[in-house]
Every structure is written in structure tokens, then in C-alpha cells.
Amino acid sequence: MKFAIIKERKNPPDRRVVFSPQDLTTLKDEFPNAELVVESSNIRVFSDSEYQNQGINVSEDVTDADVMFGVKEVPMESLIPNKKYFFFSHTIKKQPYNRKLLKAILSKNIEMYDHETIVKQNGVRLIGFGRYAGLVGAYNGFRALGLRDKLFNLPKVETLRDLDAVKAELDKIKLPNIKILLTGTGKVAKGAKEILDHLKIKEVSDALYLTSDFTEPVYCMADVMEYAKRKDGKVGDKFEFYKDATGYISNFMPYAKVSDFFIAGHFYGDGAPYLFTREDAKHPEFKINLVADISCDIDGPVASTIRPSTIADPFYGYDAKTEKEVAFDAQGAITMMAVDNLPCELPKDASEGFGDMFLKHVIPAFFNNDENGILKRARMTTNDGKLTPRFAYLQDYVDGKE
């Protein structure tokens, strides 16, 4: 089995990589039968020489490898037929802009394993950059607060060396007396929580958060059963909600009336109620004036997220009255941070964390006959140009019927 780390070819360039030099050294130690090659790249966060210094072969040609590991979508013309590929294809939700990519994967008889499809038997994702999205998203939210209200000036994450440097910058700031709402309980939300806890912001219960005033900044971490409720007034069930959310409505407004800063770290599923609508944002008691939307669903559950923002230009304003974009520091606007590729700002830490997960959950499956079904569940396409049964729902999308 020969594994290749492929060069990232998507624009704008992404400096992340599936395995750091140290991760590949660990892989070689644990699985001596594995052959490794790294495709030469001048953009990734680890240089060619850093891999070579660990005794890893670096080459311009990786076409003899069996399995290709990348991060972002591989351009169609760069796909090598009859290989196994791992990358974020952004096709499993029938994203229209990548339909041609999935067609190309099928036509080239490629076995596709999307990082998002690497899951436990219960469907929980095993691999991802969620923690780093949460870390950077929360930091960026505080950066927006400092710039908008002229309180402090945090540097961009991409200018900092690593996570330790990010946290060191946070140690220099003093926060005003604000109430912060964090939604979600997964990797994204836990990454954001890491930032809140580093700032020594007190976490309070839902009951206290909704009914009390404080003389210091506080935050509340709300799970889905706090901000959504059953239409029939019965007690909700989180797992029932994940399976079918159509019987639920939003219960977000009580939080919106007391929160200053909202960090959206939740997962949003099909059919789930919006947290707040454009009409909700017009309500005279709607208090939120800063949103770090890490989930970043456009025109979705967070009504003020009307477009993604970029690492280069991460903030914009949303005027609730006109429903239009304004300057991020405009009077009365909701300041938005909606960068949709946050982990790119912290490529070294994100890559190291991703590689650790991959080594733990995925690589063993190649050598233990996939005893836990990791590869079987993750495989989207076969080597004879067909969708696997688990992903047969994509056929109409492939055929252009959806």
C-alpha cells in the first residue's frame, strides 16, 4: 500500500495538509509495510525539506501511489484515474458547484472517500477541522468587537505562528461586561469554548443567563434542546430532533433578547427551524449586535449571515431594518464574522490535529481488513464508476435532475 500526500491545487491556495512530517514518521513506525511519498509543494505549511529531514520521499510525480490524501477539492484535470482519493469533495449535500467534479470522479473510476463521510457506526464524524474553526472563529469575533468598539486591536490569526501565539494575544485584552451565547456541543463549539475559557469568562447556566444581569462578561453554552422546542408543547428529544426536526420551532428569541455576542457553533440539519429570521432581527428587543457565525449557512438559520466573508476581509455589517449589508461598524448594525474556511488561518495546528485523528481512526483500517467498517461506510464511489449503495441518493444529482 503506497500513500501519497498530494499538492493542494485549489485557489485560493490552502496551506493545510492531511499529515505533518511527524505524523508520517509515526505512520511509518506503526505500519512498516506502508510506503509513503509527498508531492512537492511550495505552498503547504510544512516545507519539502521538513519531510525529507524525516526520511520521507518527496517527489514531483506521485502517480504510482495507491491512495491520495488531500484537503480541498482536486481540480478535475488533476484527478488520476483508478486511484483511491481522500479529500473534502463538497458533494454529499448535492452542492451544485461540484456536480461536475463528482461526475469526473465516477468517469475516472476513482474510489472517493470524503473526509466528511468518515464516521462512526452511529454517524458521528471522526475526522475534521472543527476544533480549529471554533478556535479561530471565536477569536475573530473578539477581534471584530475590539475593532468596532475601539477597545483593542487583535492581530489576524494568519499573522501568528500557532495557537499558543493566538492565546498569548488574548491575554493582552480586557473585555467589557457582555453576555455571550454559544450554540452547539460538538467539536466546533468546544473549540470556541476553549477560547472563552482561556479568556477566563465565566460560564453560567441557561436559567441564570436568561434571568440575571452580571457585572462581568459571562457566556452560556446552549444545546439544541434549549434553543428549539416541540410545536406540540411536549418535552423535546435531541436524538429525535437530529432524525427529524420538522416537529420543532425556534426557541431562540429569549436568548436574543439578553445576548450581546452570539457564536454560532451548532450543526444545522435539513428541516431544522431557523434560529432567528430577518423578521426576528427587526424585533425591538432583539439585542445581539455581534455574530461569529462559524457554521456559516448562507441565508439560513442565522438570518444576518447573508454571505460568507473572507480571511482577507472577515467582517461586514447587517442592517436588520433594510435587510442589507452595511459597514461592519455602522451604527445599529449587527457586526458579522462569517469566514467559511477558518482553519486555513491556523494551518500548522490544524494539520497536526487532523493528522492525529487520521492516524487513530483511518490508517489502521487499511491494515486490519477494515474491521470497524470505517472505509466501507466512507466509500462514496466504486472503481467501476458507480455510487455505493450508501450514497445512491446522489444519482439524480450526478444526472443533473436535481
C-alpha positions in Angstrom: 0.0 0.0 0.0 1.6 3.3 -1.1 0.1 6.5 0.3 0.7 9.9 -1.3 0.2 13.4 0.2 -0.9 15.4 -2.8 -0.3 19.1 -3.6 -3.2 21.4 -2.9 -4.2 22.9 -6.3 -7.4 24.7 -5.5 -7.5 28.6 -5.5 -7.2 30.4 -3.2 -4.3 28.2 -2.0 -4.8 26.2 1.2 -1.7 25.6 3.3 -3.1 22.7 5.3 -2.1 19.1 4.8 -3.5 15.8 6.0 -0.2 14.7 7.6 2.6 16.6 9.1 6.2 15.3 8.8 5.9 14.0 12.4 2.6 12.2 11.6 4.2 10.4 8.6 7.1 9.3 10.8 4.6 7.9 13.3 2.7 6.2 10.5 5.9 4.6 9.2 6.8 3.4 12.7 3.4 1.9 13.4 2.9 0.4 9.9 6.3 -0.5 8.5 4.7 -2.0 5.3 3.3 1.4 4.3 5.1 3.2 1.5 5.0 7.0 1.7 5.5 9.8 -0.8 4.9 13.5 -0.6 4.2 15.5 -3.7 6.4 18.5 -3.8 4.7 21.8 -2.9 5.7 25.4 -2.3 2.6 26.4 -0.5 1.9 23.9 2.3 2.7 24.9 5.8 5.4 22.3 6.1 8.2 22.6 3.6 9.5 19.8 1.4 12.7 19.7 3.3 10.9 19.2 6.6 9.5 15.9 5.2 12.9 15.0 3.7 14.5 15.6 7.1 12.2 12.9 8.5 13.4 10.5 5.8 10.1 10.8 3.7 10.4 10.7 -0.1 9.4 13.9 -1.8 8.7 13.8 -5.5 7.1 15.7 -8.4 5.5 12.5 -9.5 3.2 10.5 -7.2 1.2 8.6 -9.9 2.4 5.2 -8.7 0.7 5.6 -5.3 -2.5 3.7 -4.5 -4.1 6.2 -2.1 -4.1 10.0 -2.5 -4.6 12.2 0.6 -5.6 15.9 0.1 -7.6 18.5 1.9 -9.6 20.6 -0.6 -11.2 19.6 -3.9 -8.8 18.3 -6.5 -9.3 20.0 -9.9 -10.9 17.6 -12.4 -7.9 17.7 -14.8 -5.6 16.7 -11.9 -7.5 13.6 -10.9 -5.6 10.4 -11.7 -7.8 7.5 -12.8 -8.2 4.3 -10.9 -6.9 5.6 -7.6 -8.3 6.0 -4.1 -8.8 9.6 -3.1 -9.5 11.3 0.3 -10.4 15.0 0.3 -13.3 17.3 1.1 -15.3 17.0 -2.1 -18.3 19.2 -1.1 -20.7 17.0 -3.0 -22.5 15.0 -0.3 -25.1 17.7 0.2 -25.6 17.9 -3.6 -23.7 21.2 -3.9 -24.4 22.4 -7.4 -20.9 23.9 -8.0 -19.2 20.5 -7.6 -21.6 18.2 -9.6 -19.0 18.1 -12.5 -16.3 17.1 -10.0 -18.4 14.1 -8.8 -19.1 13.1 -12.5 -15.4 13.3 -13.2 -14.6 11.1 -10.2 -17.1 8.5 -11.5 -15.9 8.7 -15.1 -12.3 8.1 -14.0 -13.2 5.0 -11.9 -11.9 6.7 -8.7 -12.8 5.4 -5.3 -13.8 8.5 -3.4 -13.6 8.8 0.4 -14.8 12.3 1.5 -13.4 13.3 4.9 -17.0 14.2 5.9 -18.1 10.6 5.3 -15.6 9.1 7.7 -17.9 8.4 10.6 -18.7 6.0 13.4 -21.4 3.5 13.1 -23.9 6.0 14.6 -23.0 8.6 12.0 -20.8 10.8 14.2 -17.9 12.3 12.3 -14.4 11.1 13.2 -12.3 13.5 11.1 -12.5 17.2 10.6 -11.0 20.6 11.3 -14.0 21.6 13.5 -12.0 22.4 16.7 -9.8 24.8 14.7 -12.8 26.5 13.1 -14.2 27.1 16.6 -10.9 28.4 17.9 -10.3 30.9 15.1 -14.0 31.8 14.7 -14.3 32.8 18.4 -11.0 34.7 18.3 -12.1 36.6 15.2 -15.4 37.5 16.9 -13.4 39.2 19.7 -11.2 40.8 17.1 -14.3 42.4 15.5 -15.5 43.6 18.9 -12.2 45.3 19.6 -12.0 47.0 16.2 -15.7 48.0 16.0 -15.8 49.5 19.6 -12.2 50.7 19.5 -11.4 48.7 22.6 -8.3 46.8 21.5 -6.6 45.7 18.3 -6.0 41.9 18.0 -3.8 40.8 15.1 -5.1 38.5 12.4 -4.6 34.8 13.2 -2.9 34.2 9.9 0.0 36.5 11.1 0.6 34.5 14.2 2.8 31.5 14.5 0.5 29.0 16.2 -2.3 28.5 18.7 0.0 29.4 21.6 0.6 32.8 20.0 -3.1 33.3 19.4 -3.8 32.7 23.1 -0.9 35.0 24.1 -2.6 37.8 22.2 -5.9 37.2 24.0 -4.0 37.6 27.3 -3.4 41.3 26.5 -7.1 42.3 26.1 -9.7 43.4 28.6 -13.4 42.6 27.8 -16.4 44.8 28.5 -19.3 43.5 30.5 -21.1 41.5 27.8 -23.3 38.4 27.6 -22.1 35.8 25.1 -24.2 32.9 23.7 -22.5 29.9 22.2 -24.7 27.3 20.4 -23.6 23.7 19.8 -21.8 21.0 21.7 -19.6 19.4 19.0 -16.0 20.0 18.0 -16.7 23.5 16.6 -18.5 24.6 19.8 -15.8 23.1 22.0 -13.1 24.9 20.0 -14.9 28.2 20.6 -15.4 27.3 24.3 -11.6 26.8 24.6 -11.2 30.5 23.6 -13.9 31.7 26.1 -12.3 29.6 28.9 -8.8 30.9 28.1 -10.2 34.4 28.5 -11.5 33.3 31.9 -15.1 34.3 31.0 -17.5 32.7 33.5 -19.8 30.1 32.2 -23.3 30.3 33.6 -26.4 28.1 33.3 -29.3 28.8 30.9 -31.6 29.8 33.8 -29.1 32.3 35.2 -28.1 33.6 31.8 -31.7 34.3 30.8 -32.9 35.9 34.1 -29.8 37.7 35.6 -27.6 40.7 35.0 -23.9 40.5 35.7 -21.1 42.9 36.4 -18.6 40.9 34.4 -18.6 39.1 31.0 -20.3 35.7 31.0 -21.2 33.1 28.5 -23.8 30.3 28.1 -23.4 27.2 26.0 -26.8 26.3 24.7 -27.6 22.9 23.2 -30.3 22.3 20.6 -33.0 21.5 23.1 -32.5 24.9 24.7 -33.0 26.9 21.5 -35.5 24.7 19.8 -38.8 23.3 21.2 -41.6 21.0 20.1 -44.6 22.6 18.4 -47.0 20.5 20.4 -45.5 21.7 23.8 -44.2 18.2 24.8 -40.7 17.7 26.0 -38.2 17.6 23.1 -35.6 14.9 22.5 -32.2 15.7 20.9 -31.8 12.5 19.0 -35.4 12.6 17.7 -34.6 16.2 16.6 -31.5 15.1 14.7 -33.5 12.4 12.9 -36.5 14.6 12.1 -36.7 18.3 13.1 -39.9 19.1 11.3 -41.9 19.0 14.6 -39.8 21.7 16.2 -39.8 25.5 16.2 -37.2 28.0 17.3 -36.9 29.0 21.0 -34.0 31.4 20.3 -35.7 34.7 21.0 -35.3 34.6 24.8 -31.5 34.4 24.2 -31.6 37.1 21.5 -33.2 39.5 24.0 -30.4 39.2 26.5 -27.2 38.5 24.4 -24.7 40.9 23.0 -22.4 38.5 21.2 -23.6 35.2 19.5 -21.1 32.5 18.5 -22.9 30.0 16.1 -21.1 26.7 16.5 -24.1 24.4 16.0 -24.8 21.8 13.3 -27.8 22.8 11.2 -29.7 19.9 9.6 -32.3 19.7 6.9 -35.7 20.8 8.1 -34.5 22.3 11.3 -36.1 25.6 12.3 -34.1 28.8 11.8 -32.6 30.2 15.0 -33.7 33.7 14.1 -35.3 35.1 11.0 -35.0 38.5 9.3 -38.3 39.5 11.0 -36.9 38.4 14.4 -33.9 40.6 13.9 -36.2 43.6 13.5 -37.8 43.0 16.9 -37.3 46.0 19.2 -36.0 43.7 21.9 -33.5 41.8 19.7 -30.2 42.7 21.4 -27.5 40.7 19.5 -25.1 43.1 17.8 -22.2 40.8 17.0 -22.3 37.4 15.4 -19.4 35.0 14.8 -21.1 32.5 12.5 -18.7 29.6 12.4 -21.3 27.3 10.9 -21.8 29.8 8.1 -25.0 28.6 6.4 -25.9 31.4 3.9 -29.5 32.7 4.1 -30.1 30.0 6.7 -30.7 29.7 10.4 -28.8 32.9 11.3 -30.6 35.5 9.2 -27.9 38.1 9.4 -25.5 35.7 7.5 -26.2 37.0 4.0 -22.9 36.0 2.5 -19.6 34.3 3.5 -16.7 36.6 4.3 -13.0 36.0 3.7 -9.8 35.8 5.7 -8.7 39.0 3.9 -11.9 40.8 4.7 -13.6 39.0 7.5 -16.2 41.4 8.8 -19.4 43.1 7.4 -22.5 44.7 8.9 -26.1 43.6 8.6 -28.8 46.3 8.8 -31.9 44.5 10.2 -34.3 47.2 9.1 -33.3 47.3 5.4 -32.0 43.6 5.4 -29.0 44.9 3.5 -25.2 44.8 4.0 -23.6 47.8 5.6 -20.1 48.6 7.1 -19.2 46.3 9.9 -19.0 49.2 12.3 -22.1 51.1 11.1 -24.4 52.5 13.8 -27.1 50.0 14.8 -25.8 47.2 12.6 -25.2 43.6 13.5 -21.5 43.0 13.0 -20.9 39.7 11.2 -17.9 37.4 11.0 -18.8 34.6 8.5 -15.5 33.3 7.2 -16.1 29.8 5.7 -12.6 28.5 5.8 -11.4 29.5 9.3 -9.0 26.6 9.9 -6.9 27.9 7.0 -5.8 30.7 9.3 -4.1 28.2 11.6 -2.6 25.7 9.2 0.1 24.2 11.3 -2.0 23.4 14.4 -5.0 22.4 12.2 -2.9 20.0 10.1 -1.2 18.4 13.2 -4.6 17.8 14.8 -6.1 16.4 11.6 -3.2 14.0 11.1 -3.6 12.7 14.7 -7.2 11.9 14.1 -6.4 10.3 10.7 -3.7 8.1 12.3 -6.0 7.0 15.0 -9.2 6.3 13.1 -8.4 5.7 9.4 -5.0 4.4 8.7 -5.4 1.2 10.8 -8.4 0.3 8.6 -6.0 -0.3 5.7 -4.1 -2.9 7.7 -6.8 -4.6 9.8 -9.2 -5.6 7.0 -11.3 -2.6 7.9 -12.6 -4.4 11.0 -14.7 -1.4 12.2 -16.2 -0.7 8.8 -14.6 2.8 8.6 -13.6 2.6 4.9 -16.8 0.7 3.9 -19.0 3.5 5.3 -16.9 6.3 3.9 -16.6 5.0 0.3 -18.8 7.1 -2.0 -17.8 5.6 -5.4 -16.5 2.3 -6.7 -13.6 1.6 -9.0 -16.0 0.8 -11.8 -17.7 4.2 -11.9 -20.7 3.7 -9.7 -22.0 5.2 -6.5 -22.0 2.9 -3.5 -25.4 2.0 -2.0 -24.9 4.4 0.9 -24.5 7.3 -1.5 -27.0 6.2 -4.2 -29.1 9.2 -3.2 -26.7 11.3 -5.2 -27.6 9.7 -8.5 -30.2 12.3 -9.5 -27.6 15.0 -8.6 -25.0 13.3 -10.8 -27.5 13.0 -13.7 -28.4 16.7 -13.4 -32.0 16.1 -12.3 -31.5 18.0 -9.0 
